[in-house]
Amino acid sequence: MAAKDNVRESDIDKTSFWYGGLCNICHPGGGFGEFDRDGELYYDVRTSQFGYEKLGKTAADVRLDGDYAEINHMSGALRAAPWDITGVAEPDCLFCHRTERAVSDGKNMNWVWRTATLRSKDKLKDTGGASVPAYAAAATAGQGWFSAFALNSKVPAGKPPMATTLDIDYQPGVDNGSLKEDGAGSLRLDGASIVGSPKDYACWGCHLTPDLKKRGRSWFDESSDVHYAGFNNLNDADPTNDIAPGNSTACTQCHPAGLDHNIAKGNATVSSVRNDTDYAGLRTCRDCHLPGAEKHENAPTPTSDIHIDGHLEKMSCEMCHIPYKTRSAVFAIDNATTGNTIGYPAAALLSADPLDPTDPDKSRWYPSFKWKTDKDGERRLFPIKLLLSVWWGDWDDNGTPDDGHDDTITPIALWRVRQITGGSPIAGTVDDNGDGKPEVNRPEEILAYITAMKGDDSYGVPVATRPVLVKGGRVWFEVPGGGDVDSFDYHAEGVHTESSHPFSVNHNVLPTDQALGATGCIECHYGFAERPSPVFDRLIPISPFDETEDARPKYKTVRQMTFLSPF
């Protein structure tokens, strides 16, 4: 997020107005979509005042304010954020608590309607051509209370939808009974339209895209998760008690919440917030399956030798019961070559053979593992999926070149990178591995980019003083004097930066006969037979491409990453 106060245009990246049109898609609780960082409404329709005006400021005063400006992420052009046109996005209770969900072909249409409305920002019109306040209208549109709604057909596949036309009309709500006329010319919600515990589709509207990309997670499939099947009675012999996908509340069985809306969560390995609430109220595998006060009456107690032979002390339940994933995920993002995000899916770096990533069978992929604190305070191995990133930063050693501990590498805003690259690989950049995606990887290519990144943006400001490429656990920099590049391991040098982001893999739990160890000890402990272990010697990508003319991916084994041996 852009800072509240900025000195120049070049310091600004994503602002609060940008957040309102994109991040607010899946953060529907008001807050950043409603109030500025001084606690004022961005725009108050009752007084026709911007929040800054209530503090005695003018539009000129907030020209570089992260709450009241917006940068064009392609051109770099700055404009005043048109909160007076979009309105503000207040808390959207029905987004989660509506009883009936509009589902079409597996899509949560309530999410689609609301998302598309927000994404239109100040471009949304009604059928008469009048402006519609997209942020203020999003909650209403999300309930399907409209008579006309049209999507922008030019939005690329995989991007959030965007609306072009919206006519708010409450009659559809009256027709379906979700709204009731009170006899005084007003409408009210029917109580039956509100549910206390959200249904899975309410959760999945937001979690579908990021969880698929980050973790390869799927839902609404009894074969891919024993919990979805179990909580919805899908594996018993009585088909009459099956709970349909639209009525499933499996998510809240493990992730309950109270009136404070602090939805129970675990201990995230990345993008962690509110660490003070880790595991608070969360029903973990151990809670439900091991003997104790929280044991679920229908959860089987582990009794096999593999459970009682010390494994539960060092290994999480998920480590064995989420042995692989069948849905693809994004394993690497290259933000350096063009300034646009280039993704590398699982199939580009892994295969169904954990020891041979080049195997043509791409039907599944295998996670890595990371030590993490469990609910009982013990450190155990949990499955993770590493997301690799390649990006440009500006390196400042803060006057102590021999001490990396106080060094800062500030990411360069992508709109500024694109001003240098023009959104395409710069001249001389080659697709070395022939995958159709040119990559900046060879030393001469890195040096050419470093030289280019010292150029000015559209405001005449150098994009970077000391450009560096962060990739594969290393920082690539120009050797003093020019003409060559070198690199160093940022962890070894104590420099605080990252190109590998561990996302927890906690869902799509498989039953005992599909878990690790189902075929015996040798599945993990191949070392006894002097053969590589498909668990501890599996290859985990640490860089999407190396520095050679073949641009090969780099890997480490789980053994190398966890310092564990199966012997």
C-alpha positions as CSV (number, residue, x, y, z in Angstrom):
1,M,0.0,0.0,0.0
2,A,1.1,3.5,-0.7
3,A,2.1,5.6,2.3
4,K,-0.3,8.2,3.6
5,D,2.1,11.0,3.0
6,N,4.4,10.9,-0.1
7,V,7.0,13.4,-1.3
8,R,6.7,12.7,-5.0
9,E,4.6,10.8,-7.5
10,S,7.3,8.2,-8.0
11,D,6.9,7.1,-4.4
12,I,3.3,6.1,-4.9
13,D,2.1,2.6,-5.7
14,K,-1.2,1.0,-4.9
15,T,-3.4,3.5,-3.0
16,S,-6.5,3.1,-0.9
17,F,-8.8,3.8,-3.9
18,W,-7.1,0.9,-5.7
19,Y,-7.7,-1.3,-2.6
20,G,-11.4,-0.3,-2.7
21,G,-11.8,-1.6,-6.3
22,L,-9.8,-4.8,-6.0
23,C,-8.8,-5.9,-2.5
24,N,-12.3,-5.0,-1.2
25,I,-13.5,-7.8,-3.4
26,C,-12.5,-10.3,-0.6
27,H,-12.3,-7.9,2.4
28,P,-15.9,-6.8,2.7
29,G,-15.8,-5.4,6.2
30,G,-15.6,-1.7,5.4
31,G,-12.5,-0.3,7.0
32,F,-10.1,0.6,4.2
33,G,-13.0,0.8,1.8
34,E,-14.8,3.3,4.0
35,F,-12.5,5.4,6.2
36,D,-9.2,7.1,5.5
37,R,-6.2,6.9,7.7
38,D,-7.4,9.9,9.7
39,G,-10.6,8.1,10.5
40,E,-12.8,10.2,8.2
41,L,-15.1,8.9,5.5
42,Y,-13.4,9.2,2.2
43,Y,-16.6,10.9,1.0
44,D,-19.7,11.8,2.9
45,V,-22.7,12.0,0.7
46,R,-24.7,13.8,3.4
47,T,-22.4,16.8,3.4
48,S,-20.8,16.4,-0.1
49,Q,-17.4,16.5,1.5
50,F,-14.3,14.5,1.2
51,G,-12.7,13.4,4.4
52,Y,-9.7,15.7,4.0
53,E,-12.1,18.7,3.7
54,K,-13.4,18.0,7.1
55,L,-9.8,18.5,8.4
56,G,-9.5,21.8,6.6
57,K,-7.4,20.6,3.7
58,T,-7.7,21.2,0.0
59,A,-7.4,18.9,-3.0
60,A,-3.9,20.4,-3.6
61,D,-2.9,19.4,-0.1
62,V,-3.7,15.7,-0.7
63,R,-2.4,15.4,-4.3
64,L,0.2,12.9,-3.1
65,D,-1.9,11.4,-0.3
66,G,-2.2,7.6,-0.4
67,D,-5.8,7.8,0.5
68,Y,-6.9,10.4,-2.0
69,A,-4.7,9.8,-5.1
70,E,-4.6,7.0,-7.6
71,I,-1.7,6.0,-9.9
72,N,-2.3,4.5,-13.3
73,H,-0.4,1.2,-13.1
74,M,0.4,1.3,-16.8
75,S,1.1,4.9,-17.6
76,G,2.1,6.2,-14.2
77,A,-0.3,9.1,-14.5
78,L,-1.6,10.4,-11.2
79,R,-5.2,11.5,-10.6
80,A,-7.4,12.5,-7.7
81,A,-9.2,9.4,-6.4
82,P,-12.9,9.9,-7.4
83,W,-14.5,8.8,-4.1
84,D,-17.3,11.2,-4.8
85,I,-18.3,9.1,-7.9
86,T,-17.8,5.6,-6.4
87,G,-19.0,6.3,-2.9
88,V,-17.6,4.2,-0.1
89,A,-17.9,0.4,0.5
90,E,-19.5,-0.1,3.9
91,P,-19.5,-3.5,5.8
92,D,-21.4,-6.1,3.7
93,C,-23.0,-8.4,6.2
94,L,-25.0,-10.3,3.6
95,F,-21.9,-11.2,1.6
96,C,-21.4,-14.0,4.2
97,H,-24.7,-14.3,6.0
98,R,-27.2,-14.6,3.2
99,T,-29.1,-17.9,3.5
100,E,-29.5,-18.6,-0.2
101,R,-26.6,-18.3,-2.5
102,A,-26.9,-17.8,-6.3
103,V,-24.7,-20.5,-7.7
104,S,-24.3,-21.1,-11.4
105,D,-21.9,-23.8,-12.9
106,G,-20.2,-23.9,-9.5
107,K,-19.6,-20.2,-9.4
108,N,-20.8,-18.1,-6.5
109,M,-22.7,-15.4,-8.5
110,N,-23.1,-13.2,-5.4
111,W,-19.3,-12.9,-5.4
112,V,-19.3,-12.3,-9.2
113,W,-21.9,-9.6,-9.1
114,R,-20.2,-7.8,-6.1
115,T,-16.7,-8.2,-7.5
116,A,-17.6,-6.9,-11.0
117,T,-19.3,-3.9,-9.5
118,L,-16.3,-2.9,-7.4
119,R,-13.9,-3.5,-10.2
120,S,-15.7,-1.0,-12.4
121,K,-14.7,1.8,-10.1
122,D,-15.8,5.2,-11.5
123,K,-16.7,3.8,-15.0
124,L,-20.0,2.1,-14.0
125,K,-23.1,3.4,-15.7
126,D,-26.8,2.6,-15.7
127,T,-28.7,1.8,-18.9
128,G,-29.5,5.5,-19.2
129,G,-25.8,6.4,-19.2
130,A,-25.8,8.0,-15.7
131,S,-22.9,7.2,-13.3
132,V,-23.5,4.6,-10.7
133,P,-21.5,4.7,-7.4
134,A,-19.8,1.3,-7.7
135,Y,-18.3,1.0,-4.3
136,A,-21.5,2.0,-2.5
137,A,-23.7,-0.2,-4.8
138,A,-21.5,-3.3,-4.7
139,A,-23.3,-4.9,-1.7
140,T,-26.7,-4.4,-3.2
141,A,-25.6,-5.8,-6.6
142,G,-24.0,-8.7,-4.8
143,Q,-27.5,-9.8,-3.7
144,G,-28.8,-9.8,-7.2
145,W,-31.1,-6.8,-6.6
146,F,-30.9,-5.3,-10.0
147,S,-32.9,-5.3,-13.2
148,A,-29.9,-4.8,-15.6
149,F,-26.3,-6.0,-15.2
150,A,-23.6,-6.4,-17.9
151,L,-20.0,-7.6,-17.7
152,N,-17.1,-6.2,-19.7
153,S,-16.4,-8.9,-22.2
154,K,-12.8,-7.6,-22.8
155,V,-11.5,-8.7,-19.3
156,P,-9.0,-11.5,-19.9
157,A,-9.7,-15.0,-18.6
158,G,-8.4,-15.5,-15.1
159,K,-8.9,-11.9,-14.1
160,P,-11.7,-10.7,-11.8
161,P,-14.9,-9.7,-13.7
162,M,-15.7,-6.1,-14.3
163,A,-19.2,-4.6,-14.8
164,T,-20.1,-2.0,-17.3
165,T,-23.8,-1.6,-16.6
166,L,-25.9,-1.8,-13.4
167,D,-29.5,-0.8,-12.7
168,I,-30.2,-1.2,-9.0
169,D,-33.7,-2.6,-8.6
170,Y,-35.1,-4.2,-5.4
171,Q,-38.0,-5.9,-7.0
172,P,-36.0,-9.2,-7.6
173,G,-35.6,-9.3,-3.8
174,V,-39.3,-8.8,-3.2
175,D,-40.0,-11.5,-5.8
176,N,-37.8,-14.1,-4.2
177,G,-38.9,-13.3,-0.7
178,S,-35.6,-12.0,0.6
179,L,-37.1,-8.5,1.0
180,K,-40.4,-7.8,2.6
181,E,-42.6,-4.7,2.2
182,D,-43.4,-3.2,5.6
183,G,-46.6,-1.4,4.6
184,A,-45.0,2.1,5.0
185,G,-43.3,2.1,1.6
186,S,-40.1,0.6,2.9
187,L,-38.4,-2.7,2.5
188,R,-36.8,-4.9,5.1
189,L,-34.8,-8.1,5.1
190,D,-36.8,-11.2,5.7
191,G,-35.3,-13.0,8.8
192,A,-35.2,-16.3,6.9
193,S,-32.8,-14.7,4.5
194,I,-30.1,-14.4,7.1
195,V,-28.0,-17.3,8.3
196,G,-25.7,-17.2,11.4
197,S,-23.0,-19.7,10.3
198,P,-22.0,-18.9,6.7
199,K,-22.3,-21.6,4.1
200,D,-19.2,-22.9,2.3
201,Y,-20.0,-21.0,-0.9
202,A,-19.8,-17.8,1.1
203,C,-16.2,-18.7,2.0
204,W,-15.3,-20.2,-1.3
205,G,-16.2,-17.1,-3.3
206,C,-13.1,-15.4,-2.0
207,H,-10.9,-18.4,-1.3
208,L,-11.3,-20.1,-4.7
209,T,-8.9,-18.0,-6.7
210,P,-6.1,-17.3,-4.1
211,D,-6.2,-20.8,-2.6
212,L,-6.1,-22.5,-5.9
213,K,-3.1,-20.3,-7.0
214,K,-1.3,-20.5,-3.7
215,R,-2.0,-24.0,-2.6
216,G,-3.8,-26.0,-5.3
217,R,-6.8,-26.3,-3.0
218,S,-10.1,-27.6,-4.1
219,W,-13.5,-28.1,-2.4
220,F,-17.0,-29.4,-3.1
221,D,-15.4,-32.8,-4.0
222,E,-15.8,-35.7,-1.6
223,S,-12.9,-37.6,-3.2
224,S,-10.4,-34.8,-2.5
225,D,-11.2,-34.1,1.2
226,V,-12.4,-36.4,3.9
227,H,-13.8,-33.5,5.9
228,Y,-16.0,-32.2,3.1
229,A,-17.3,-35.7,2.6
230,G,-17.7,-36.5,6.3
231,F,-19.4,-33.3,7.4
232,N,-21.9,-33.7,4.5
233,N,-22.6,-37.4,5.0
234,L,-21.4,-38.2,1.5
235,N,-19.5,-41.4,2.4
236,D,-22.2,-43.4,4.2
237,A,-24.7,-45.8,2.7
238,D,-27.7,-43.5,3.0
239,P,-28.0,-41.0,0.1
240,T,-31.0,-39.4,1.6
241,N,-29.0,-37.6,4.3
242,D,-26.5,-36.1,1.9
243,I,-26.0,-32.3,2.3
244,A,-25.9,-30.6,-1.1
245,P,-23.0,-28.3,-1.9
246,G,-25.1,-25.2,-1.6
247,N,-26.0,-26.0,2.0
248,S,-22.6,-27.3,3.1
249,T,-21.2,-25.6,6.3
250,A,-18.1,-27.7,6.5
251,C,-15.8,-24.7,6.6
252,T,-17.1,-23.4,9.9
253,Q,-16.9,-26.8,11.6
254,C,-13.1,-26.2,11.9
255,H,-13.1,-22.4,11.5
256,P,-15.9,-21.1,13.8
257,A,-16.3,-17.5,14.8
258,G,-18.1,-15.4,17.4
259,L,-19.7,-12.0,17.3
260,D,-16.3,-10.5,17.1
261,H,-15.9,-12.0,13.6
262,N,-12.4,-13.3,14.5
263,I,-12.7,-16.4,12.3
264,A,-10.6,-19.2,13.9
265,K,-7.3,-19.8,12.1
266,G,-4.1,-21.6,12.5
267,N,-0.5,-20.4,12.3
268,A,0.1,-19.1,8.8
269,T,3.6,-19.5,7.4
270,V,3.3,-16.4,5.2
271,S,1.3,-13.2,5.1
272,S,0.6,-13.7,8.8
273,V,-1.5,-11.2,10.8
274,R,-2.9,-11.1,14.3
275,N,-0.5,-13.7,15.6
276,D,-2.1,-13.3,19.0
277,T,-5.2,-15.1,17.7
278,D,-3.3,-18.1,16.2
279,Y,-5.2,-21.3,16.9
280,A,-7.8,-19.5,19.0
281,G,-11.0,-21.5,18.6
282,L,-9.6,-23.5,15.7
283,R,-10.5,-27.2,15.7
284,T,-7.3,-28.9,14.6
285,C,-6.8,-32.5,13.5
286,R,-5.3,-33.4,16.9
287,D,-8.3,-31.8,18.7
288,C,-10.8,-33.9,16.9
289,H,-9.0,-37.2,16.6
290,L,-6.9,-37.6,19.7
291,P,-8.5,-38.4,23.1
292,G,-9.4,-35.4,25.1
293,A,-12.1,-32.9,25.9
294,E,-12.4,-31.6,22.3
295,K,-12.5,-35.0,20.5
296,H,-15.2,-35.2,17.9
297,E,-17.6,-38.1,18.4
298,N,-17.3,-39.2,14.7
299,A,-13.6,-38.7,14.3
300,P,-11.6,-42.0,14.4
301,T,-8.8,-42.3,16.9
302,P,-5.4,-43.1,15.3
303,T,-4.4,-46.6,16.4
304,S,-1.9,-47.9,13.8
305,D,1.8,-48.4,14.6
306,I,2.8,-45.4,12.5
307,H,0.8,-43.1,14.8
308,I,1.9,-44.5,18.1
309,D,5.6,-45.0,17.1
310,G,6.8,-41.5,17.8
311,H,5.7,-40.0,14.5
312,L,3.0,-37.8,16.1
313,E,5.6,-36.1,18.2
314,K,7.5,-34.6,15.2
315,M,5.1,-34.7,12.4
316,S,1.8,-32.9,11.9
317,C,-1.2,-35.0,10.8
318,E,-1.3,-33.0,7.6
319,M,2.2,-34.1,6.7
320,C,1.0,-37.6,5.9
321,H,-2.6,-37.0,5.2
322,I,-2.0,-34.4,2.5
323,P,0.5,-36.4,0.6
324,Y,0.1,-34.7,-2.8
325,K,-2.1,-32.3,-4.7
326,T,-4.0,-32.9,-7.9
327,R,-5.0,-29.3,-8.7
328,S,-2.4,-27.1,-10.2
329,A,-1.0,-24.1,-8.3
330,V,1.3,-21.2,-9.3
331,F,4.8,-22.1,-8.2
332,A,6.7,-19.1,-9.4
333,I,6.0,-15.5,-10.5
334,D,8.4,-13.5,-12.6
335,N,7.9,-9.8,-12.1
336,A,11.3,-8.8,-13.5
337,T,11.4,-9.7,-17.2
338,T,8.5,-7.4,-18.3
339,G,7.2,-5.8,-15.2
340,N,4.0,-7.8,-15.7
341,T,3.5,-10.9,-13.6
342,I,4.5,-14.1,-15.5
343,G,3.3,-17.3,-13.8
344,Y,4.8,-20.7,-13.8
345,P,2.3,-23.5,-12.9
346,A,3.1,-26.7,-11.1
347,A,3.5,-28.6,-14.4
348,A,6.4,-26.3,-15.4
349,L,8.5,-27.3,-12.4
350,L,7.1,-30.6,-11.0
351,S,5.5,-33.9,-12.0
352,A,3.8,-36.9,-10.6
353,D,7.2,-38.4,-9.9
354,P,8.6,-36.5,-6.9
355,L,12.2,-37.6,-7.9
356,D,11.9,-36.5,-11.5
357,P,10.3,-33.1,-12.2
358,T,10.6,-33.7,-15.9
359,D,8.3,-36.8,-16.0
360,P,5.5,-36.2,-18.5
361,D,2.8,-37.2,-16.0
362,K,1.6,-33.9,-14.5
363,S,-1.5,-35.3,-12.8
364,R,-0.2,-34.4,-9.3
365,W,2.5,-32.6,-7.4
366,Y,4.1,-33.1,-4.1
367,P,4.6,-30.4,-1.3
368,S,7.6,-29.6,0.7
369,F,7.7,-29.4,4.5
370,K,8.5,-26.7,7.1
371,W,8.8,-26.6,10.9
372,K,5.9,-24.8,12.4
373,T,4.5,-24.3,15.9
374,D,1.4,-26.5,16.4
375,K,-1.5,-25.6,18.7
376,D,0.0,-27.4,21.7
377,G,3.2,-25.3,21.3
378,E,5.3,-28.1,19.9
379,R,7.3,-27.7,16.7
380,R,6.3,-30.1,14.0
381,L,6.7,-30.6,10.2
382,F,3.8,-29.3,8.1
383,P,3.4,-29.5,4.4
384,I,3.9,-26.3,2.4
385,K,4.0,-25.0,-1.1
386,L,6.8,-22.6,-1.9
387,L,5.9,-19.7,-4.2
388,L,9.1,-18.4,-5.9
389,S,9.3,-14.8,-6.9
390,V,11.7,-12.9,-9.2
391,W,11.8,-9.1,-8.8
392,W,13.7,-5.9,-9.0
393,G,14.7,-3.9,-5.9
394,D,16.8,-0.9,-5.0
395,W,19.7,-1.9,-2.7
396,D,20.9,0.4,0.1
397,D,23.6,-0.9,2.4
398,N,23.1,2.1,4.7
399,G,26.7,3.0,4.7
400,T,27.9,-0.3,6.0
401,P,28.9,-2.5,3.0
402,D,30.4,-5.2,5.2
403,D,27.3,-5.7,7.3
404,G,24.2,-6.9,5.7
405,H,22.0,-6.8,8.8
406,D,20.9,-3.2,8.2
407,D,20.7,-3.4,4.4
408,T,17.4,-2.7,2.8
409,I,16.2,-3.9,-0.6
410,T,13.1,-1.9,-1.5
411,P,10.9,-3.5,-4.2
412,I,10.5,-1.3,-7.3
413,A,6.8,-0.6,-8.1
414,L,5.8,-2.6,-11.1
415,W,4.4,0.5,-12.9
416,R,7.9,1.9,-12.8
417,V,9.5,-1.3,-14.1
418,R,7.0,-1.3,-17.0
419,Q,8.0,2.2,-17.8
420,I,11.5,0.9,-18.4
421,T,10.6,-2.3,-20.2
422,G,7.5,-1.1,-22.0
423,G,5.8,-4.2,-20.8
424,S,8.0,-6.5,-22.9
425,P,11.4,-8.1,-22.4
426,I,14.1,-5.6,-23.2
427,A,16.3,-6.1,-26.3
428,G,18.6,-9.1,-26.1
429,T,16.5,-11.1,-23.7
430,V,16.2,-14.7,-24.9
431,D,13.8,-17.5,-24.1
432,D,16.6,-19.8,-23.2
433,N,14.5,-22.9,-22.1
434,G,12.0,-22.6,-25.0
435,D,9.0,-22.5,-22.8
436,G,7.6,-19.5,-24.6
437,K,8.4,-17.2,-21.7
438,P,11.6,-15.1,-22.1
439,E,13.4,-14.7,-18.8
440,V,16.1,-12.4,-17.5
441,N,18.6,-14.9,-16.3
442,R,22.0,-14.8,-18.0
443,P,24.6,-12.5,-16.5
444,E,24.7,-10.3,-19.6
445,E,20.9,-10.0,-19.5
446,I,20.9,-9.1,-15.8
447,L,23.5,-6.4,-16.5
448,A,21.5,-5.0,-19.3
449,Y,18.4,-4.7,-17.1
450,I,20.5,-3.2,-14.3
451,T,21.7,-0.5,-16.6
452,A,18.2,0.1,-17.9
453,M,16.7,0.3,-14.3
454,K,19.0,3.3,-13.6
455,G,17.0,5.3,-16.1
456,D,14.3,7.8,-15.3
457,D,10.6,7.2,-14.9
458,S,8.0,9.5,-16.5
459,Y,8.5,12.0,-13.6
460,G,12.2,12.3,-14.3
461,V,13.2,10.3,-11.2
462,P,15.7,7.4,-11.5
463,V,13.9,4.1,-11.1
464,A,16.7,2.8,-8.9
465,T,20.0,4.0,-7.6
466,R,21.4,0.5,-7.2
467,P,19.2,-1.9,-9.0
468,V,19.4,-5.6,-7.9
469,L,17.6,-8.7,-9.1
470,V,16.3,-11.0,-6.3
471,K,15.9,-14.6,-7.5
472,G,16.4,-18.1,-6.1
473,G,17.7,-17.1,-2.7
474,R,20.3,-14.7,-4.2
475,V,20.7,-11.0,-4.9
476,W,22.3,-10.2,-8.3
477,F,24.1,-6.9,-8.5
478,E,26.5,-4.9,-10.7
479,V,30.1,-5.3,-9.7
480,P,31.6,-1.9,-8.8
481,G,33.3,-0.4,-11.8
482,G,30.6,-1.9,-14.1
483,G,30.8,-4.5,-16.9
484,D,29.9,-7.6,-14.8
485,V,27.4,-8.9,-12.3
486,D,27.8,-11.1,-9.2
487,S,25.5,-12.4,-6.5
488,F,25.3,-13.4,-2.9
489,D,23.1,-15.6,-0.7
490,Y,21.0,-13.0,1.2
491,H,20.3,-15.3,4.1
492,A,24.0,-16.0,4.6
493,E,24.8,-12.3,4.5
494,G,22.0,-11.4,6.9
495,V,20.1,-9.2,4.4
496,H,16.4,-9.2,5.1
497,T,14.7,-9.9,1.8
498,E,12.9,-12.9,0.2
499,S,12.3,-14.8,-3.0
500,S,10.7,-17.8,-1.6
501,H,7.3,-17.7,0.2
502,P,6.0,-20.7,2.1
503,F,2.2,-21.1,1.9
504,S,0.7,-23.6,4.3
505,V,-1.0,-26.6,2.8
506,N,-3.8,-27.5,5.3
507,H,-6.8,-28.8,3.2
508,N,-7.7,-31.7,0.9
509,V,-7.0,-34.2,3.6
510,L,-7.0,-37.8,2.3
511,P,-8.0,-41.0,4.3
512,T,-5.5,-43.5,5.8
513,D,-5.3,-45.8,2.7
514,Q,-4.1,-42.8,0.6
515,A,-1.8,-41.2,3.2
516,L,2.0,-41.5,3.4
517,G,3.0,-44.7,5.0
518,A,-0.1,-46.6,3.7
519,T,2.2,-48.9,1.8
520,G,4.6,-49.4,4.7
521,C,7.6,-47.7,6.3
522,I,9.7,-47.9,3.2
523,E,7.6,-45.2,1.5
524,C,9.5,-42.6,3.6
525,H,12.5,-44.7,4.7
526,Y,13.8,-45.8,1.3
527,G,17.2,-45.2,2.7
528,F,17.0,-48.6,4.4
529,A,17.1,-50.1,0.9
530,E,19.8,-47.7,-0.2
531,R,17.3,-46.0,-2.6
532,P,16.2,-42.4,-2.6
533,S,13.2,-41.6,-0.6
534,P,10.3,-40.1,-2.6
535,V,9.5,-38.1,0.6
536,F,12.8,-36.8,1.9
537,D,14.6,-36.8,-1.5
538,R,11.8,-35.3,-3.5
539,L,12.9,-32.3,-5.5
540,I,11.5,-28.9,-4.5
541,P,12.0,-25.9,-6.8
542,I,13.9,-23.0,-5.4
543,S,14.3,-21.0,-8.6
544,P,12.3,-21.1,-11.8
545,F,15.4,-20.7,-14.0
546,D,19.1,-20.6,-13.4
547,E,21.8,-18.4,-15.0
548,T,22.8,-20.8,-17.7
549,E,21.9,-20.7,-21.4
550,D,19.4,-23.5,-20.7
551,A,17.6,-21.6,-18.0
552,R,17.0,-24.8,-16.0
553,P,15.0,-24.7,-12.8
554,K,17.0,-25.2,-9.5
555,Y,15.9,-27.7,-6.9
556,K,16.7,-28.8,-3.4
557,T,15.7,-32.0,-1.6
558,V,13.4,-32.0,1.4
559,R,16.4,-33.5,3.2
560,Q,18.5,-30.4,2.4
561,M,15.7,-28.0,3.3
562,T,14.7,-29.5,6.6
563,F,18.1,-31.0,7.7
564,L,16.3,-34.3,8.3
565,S,17.3,-37.8,7.3
566,P,14.9,-40.8,7.0
567,F,17.6,-43.2,8.2
